[in-house]
């Protein structure tokens, strides 16, 4: 079995429920890393979260939260993971700056 085939099958079958619009069998942990991280952080159970951290590592997940978390995770999930992983610096969604500007005018 080659490495790419092995990677495709490493995603727990229990996560299929979170990827209804994808062909789950053809998903790859490298190519689809961002949606896998996003949805598992948002809706994963304990075993799925353990798999996520084991597969991607804490640093990769922190990088995802810093770069995308503020706009892709729910406010509750984002704040939870920021506190748990001690993430202080992150990219804010640009629409918040626009919204604040519009409300001031």
Backbone torsions as a table, in degrees:
resi	resn	phi	psi	omega
1	UNK	NA	126.3	-179.8
2	UNK	-76.8	166.6	-173.9
3	UNK	-62.8	-39.8	-178.7
4	UNK	-66.2	-37.7	177.4
5	UNK	-66.8	-40.2	179.9
6	UNK	-63.6	-42.0	179.8
7	UNK	-61.1	-41.5	-177.8
8	UNK	-60.4	-31.8	-175.8
9	UNK	-93.6	1.7	179.4
10	UNK	-79.9	-15.6	-179.6
11	UNK	-72.4	126.1	-179.1
12	UNK	-58.6	137.1	-179.5
13	UNK	-60.6	-25.9	-179.8
14	UNK	-66.5	-19.5	178.6
15	UNK	-79.4	-9.8	-178.8
16	UNK	-55.1	-33.0	-178.8
17	UNK	-61.6	-21.8	-178.2
18	UNK	-90.5	-5.4	-174.4
19	UNK	-129.2	52.4	-176.5
20	UNK	-65.8	-27.7	-178.8
21	UNK	-87.9	-1.7	178.0
22	UNK	-104.3	158.8	167.4
23	UNK	-84.9	94.2	-170.6
24	UNK	-56.8	-38.2	-178.1
25	UNK	-64.0	-25.5	-178.6
26	UNK	-98.8	2.3	179.3
27	UNK	-69.1	145.7	-179.1
28	UNK	-121.5	138.4	-176.9
29	UNK	-65.4	-24.1	179.0
30	UNK	-86.7	-51.0	-177.1
31	UNK	-65.0	-39.9	-176.2
32	UNK	-104.2	28.2	-175.7
33	UNK	-57.8	-47.1	-176.0
34	UNK	-62.6	-50.2	178.0
35	UNK	-65.1	-31.9	178.0
36	UNK	-66.1	-46.0	178.9
37	UNK	-63.0	-48.0	-178.2
38	UNK	-56.1	-54.4	-173.8
39	UNK	-72.5	-31.7	178.3
40	UNK	-71.7	-40.8	176.1
41	UNK	-62.6	-37.7	-176.8
42	UNK	-76.7	-42.5	-169.6
43	UNK	-132.5	7.0	-176.2
44	UNK	-76.4	153.0	174.7
45	UNK	-89.5	-178.7	-174.6
46	UNK	-57.3	-48.8	-178.3
47	UNK	-63.2	-39.9	179.7
48	UNK	-67.3	-38.5	176.9
49	UNK	-67.2	-39.1	176.3
50	UNK	-60.7	-44.1	177.9
51	UNK	-60.9	-44.3	-178.1
52	UNK	-58.1	-50.2	-178.2
53	UNK	-68.0	-34.4	177.5
54	UNK	-69.1	-39.0	-176.2
55	UNK	-75.9	-42.4	-174.1
56	UNK	-102.8	-24.0	-177.7
57	UNK	84.8	153.5	-177.1
58	UNK	-62.1	-42.5	-176.4
59	UNK	-62.5	-41.7	179.2
60	UNK	-64.4	-38.0	179.5
61	UNK	-70.3	-39.5	176.0
62	UNK	-61.7	-42.8	178.1
63	UNK	-61.0	-39.5	176.9
64	UNK	-62.2	-46.8	-179.2
65	UNK	-61.8	-42.5	-179.8
66	UNK	-64.5	-38.2	-174.8
67	UNK	-87.8	-42.1	-172.2
68	UNK	-120.3	-19.0	-169.5
69	UNK	-57.2	-39.1	-175.8
70	UNK	-62.0	-32.0	-178.8
71	UNK	-105.8	-14.7	-177.3
72	UNK	-104.8	-22.9	177.3
73	UNK	-96.1	154.9	173.7
74	UNK	-63.1	157.8	-179.3
75	UNK	-57.7	-41.8	-179.2
76	UNK	-64.9	-47.1	-180.0
77	UNK	-65.8	-42.3	179.6
78	UNK	-59.8	-49.4	-179.7
79	UNK	-63.4	-39.7	178.9
80	UNK	-59.8	-51.2	-176.5
81	UNK	-69.9	-34.2	175.8
82	UNK	-61.8	-44.5	179.4
83	UNK	-68.1	-45.3	-177.6
84	UNK	-63.8	-40.8	-176.6
85	UNK	-97.8	4.2	178.1
86	UNK	57.8	46.0	177.4
87	UNK	-88.8	119.5	-179.7
88	UNK	-113.1	-34.1	180.0
89	UNK	-101.4	124.2	179.3
90	UNK	-152.7	159.3	179.7
91	UNK	-82.3	122.3	178.1
92	UNK	-81.5	151.8	179.0
93	UNK	-68.6	133.2	-176.7
94	UNK	-65.7	-26.3	-177.9
95	UNK	-66.2	-22.7	177.5
96	UNK	-67.6	-39.0	177.0
97	UNK	-64.2	-42.0	179.0
98	UNK	-64.6	-45.3	-179.9
99	UNK	-60.7	-44.7	179.3
100	UNK	-62.3	-38.0	179.2
101	UNK	-66.5	-45.2	-178.6
102	UNK	-62.5	-39.3	-179.2
103	UNK	-70.4	-26.2	179.9
104	UNK	-79.2	-26.7	-175.5
105	UNK	-77.9	NA	NA
